[in-house]
Amino acid sequence: MERRRESHPYTRLLSVTGLIILVVGLVVMLLLPQIKLAAWGVMALGVVLLVAALVLDFRRVSGALTGRRGRLGAGTTLMASLFVGITVLINGISVTAFQRFDTTRLAQFTLTQETKDVLTKLDEPVKAICFFVPSKDQYGLTAYAESLLVEYQTYTKDLKIEVVDPDEHPDRARQYQIVEYQSVVFESGDRHRIVPPSQIIQFSDQGVPQQVEAEHAFTSALLEVTGVAQKKVYFVTGHGEASLDGNYSTVLRGLRDDLYIVDTVNLLTDPTIPADTSVLVLAAPQKPLSSTEVDAISKYLEDGGQALILTNPDYPDGLNELLAPYAVQLGQGTVIDRASSVAPRKDMPLVTAQRNYFSQTLGIAMTTYFPGAVGVLPVDTETEYPPLVYTTTDSWLQKDFDSTKDPVFNKDTDVQGPIAVGVVIAAAKSDQQKKLTRLIVIGDSDFASNEHFSQVNNGDLFLDSVSWLAEETQLISIHRAALPFRRLAVRPEQANFITYSGLALPPVLVLLIGAIVWWYRR
């Protein structure tokens, strides 16, 4: 007959207290993850108390395990204890080491680093008021916008989301002057900004929806209502430059996705560079610049300004006057590269990462091409700037290029390569200049046009150039891909089939499988 072993008087108190403390620690970790270290400390105390109870009553516990009843229940008890312990441990780790994975092709549920930085630095409450009516949403914006805002909340505790039906609450809609369904209002203090669906969906010229992208609009609205200033990029107009509403509309979207405010400036009507200019862009002017405009841009650069100058062969007068103080000039002719070009055109040089400034200095693998470019040449050998992109040794700048003929190098008129298609300039004209002038000159503008922007890394080169000029190199190569608009077009009878089959098919399959199993077991 087994002898009954008396337990230590404090064993039961220690074990019960330890178990309670362990559960309390887990609850604290689940509800208050911001004090996870304290929660881990509470759970550790619970484990210590349980171990102490085990040590104090070790003889009784060991006897229970080795006795007749103990041997029968030891395996079950051990497995149950392991299951409970592992469950508690996994839940504790999942709270402190939460990780999500986005497997969509365009990373549509992953925010850009710029947006994450804005959200983590948010220090005042912001409310996102969604005026959604799903029954009147023909493009699926409600689900997309709500999921994006929920993703925003994972990076800040100061963003609150409120969904309002404007049909049921017309007073709220009138309060914010809502005129379109599926609009989102960002509000902080006495400031608010409306983001209508027209700023989320891009339509073609025929009115067909092409792509959906809300992150730029939402983050810009956050910056505006919280009073955070955004950097501004101004495009010079008045000389037939590339149009932000036309062949440079993709550039416009790319800059806005990188959270820049984009505007235009006409120096013919007012020869003054705006004081809030972060980067001035001169994109392929077709007409000569006046002396007043050249003076205004030169003065801006002398004062430590930042500019991106894009041009093509047969460029107008005025550009070389802007570049003269920095000892570079645009050549005469078209760049030819027989060793690296986009076949079959030898006048479309292909520049790999080994011949790209950003690739070499920032470790960004970047390949670009330039459909018809002019070289950017040094004026003298004493002042040379690093080339942004340049051609191979088997290349030249051909003065009299004819696209109908095979290019041939003429040593009397042509310039032997390698040829710099673009240069990077960071210089000061005098010792009194407080801030360095930042200037990038690229002898081609078509590489950033709508036709070529999304090819290889052409768009990255343009956007990274703007980022470098705006002194935001930490943001280089982080760009947002817009989501192509995809819509399933079905007839009413097809929609009914999808609805009813989705409701009825799963239970029917379960019943069918059950009937088959019953039949075989019968």
Order of alpha helices (4+ residues) and beta strands (2+ residues): alpha-alpha-alpha-alpha-alpha-beta-alpha-beta-alpha-beta-beta-beta-beta-alpha-beta-alpha-beta-beta-alpha-beta-alpha-beta-beta-beta-alpha-beta-beta-beta-beta-beta-beta-beta-alpha-beta-alpha
